[in-house]
Amino acid sequence: MNNYQHNYRHKKTAKPGGTSFVRRTYSRKKVCRFCADETLRIDYKDSRLMRNFVSERGKIMPRRITGNCAYHQRRVAKAIKISRIVSIMPYTSVNI
């Protein structure tokens, strides 16, 4: 495998005519927004910021989705849990 093939994922899909072709998917490396922006602070009282790291079901999103580094992901998770205890954020979503 040369370097070009190794860097990209290949997906084989079928064309409507019956022939198959290779579709390349390009994924950009996610950057931790807290490391990139030094003015951004993790605070359990900032529910607007914490809402970005919670799914619509109320679950804390993993690092591979959010792009946070391990240090900031632990701090975000702790802040979300504290804001849930203090009733700033809900534990689950409200589905009626």
Secondary structure, 3 states (H helix, E strand, C coil): CCHHHHHCEEEEEECCCCCEEEEEECCCCCCCHHHHCCCCCCCCCCHHHHHHHECCCCCECCHHHHCCCHHHHHHHHHHHHHHHHCCCCCCCCCCC
